[in-house]
Amino acid sequence: MVYAFGLVGFIIGFLAGQSVIGYLLRDKTKEELLNDPKLKDYGFITWGFAIGFCVLFVFLGQAVQSSQG
């Protein structure tokens, strides 16, 4: 059950990270994106959100599981 919570948290975090990147890069043109050397750094945002949400949901799953008995 905890693994299911972790998987759901990872997916939600990944989508949240993609949304943040989309928001941050919304005003950039294709040429600016292709020539931006810092573009690779934006990948850490997605993975950070995914891992963070996964950990959060694992703790939430453990709390739910322990409260059920």
TORDRENDREN-141427 format. One record per residue (C-alpha): x, y, z. Coordinates in steps of 0.05 Angstrom, whole numbers, plus 32768, in hexadecimal, padded with zeros to 4 digits. Example, Ala and Ser with C-alpha at 12.3 -4.5 7.8 and 13.67 -1.06 7.14 Angstrom:
// residues 2
x	y	z
80F6	7FA6	809C
8111	7FEB	808F
END
This chain:
// residues 69
x	y	z
8000	8000	8000
8039	802F	8011
8059	8020	7FCD
8018	8035	7FAA
8019	8077	7FCF
8062	8081	7FBC
8054	8072	7F72
8019	80A2	7F71
8042	80D7	7F94
807B	80CE	7F62
804C	80D6	7F27
8029	8113	7F45
806D	8132	7F56
8087	8126	7F10
804A	8148	7EF2
8050	8182	7F23
8099	818A	7F10
8087	818B	7EC7
8053	81C0	7ED5
8086	81EB	7EF9
80B6	81E5	7EBF
807F	81F6	7E8E
806F	8234	7EB7
80B8	824A	7EBC
80C5	8240	7E72
8083	825B	7E57
80A1	829B	7E3A
80DE	827B	7E19
80E1	8273	7DCE
80F9	8233	7DAC
813B	8254	7D9A
8147	826B	7DE2
813A	8225	7DFB
8168	8205	7DC8
81A1	8234	7DDA
8197	8235	7E26
81D1	8210	7E48
81AC	820F	7E8B
8171	81E9	7E6D
818B	81A8	7E8A
8185	81C4	7ED0
813A	81C7	7EC9
8138	817B	7ECA
814C	817D	7F14
810B	81A1	7F22
80E1	8168	7F07
8108	8132	7F2A
810A	815A	7F6B
80BF	8161	7F6B
80B6	8117	7F59
80E3	80FE	7F91
80C8	8130	7FC3
8080	811D	7FB6
8092	80D3	7FB7
80B1	80DA	7FFC
8076	8103	8014
8044	80D0	7FFB
806B	8096	801A
8067	80B8	805E
801E	80C5	8051
8013	807C	803F
8037	8065	807E
800B	8093	80A8
7FCC	8078	8087
7FE3	8031	8090
7FF5	803A	80D9
7FB3	805C	80E9
7F8C	8021	80CB
7FA9	7FF1	80FD
END
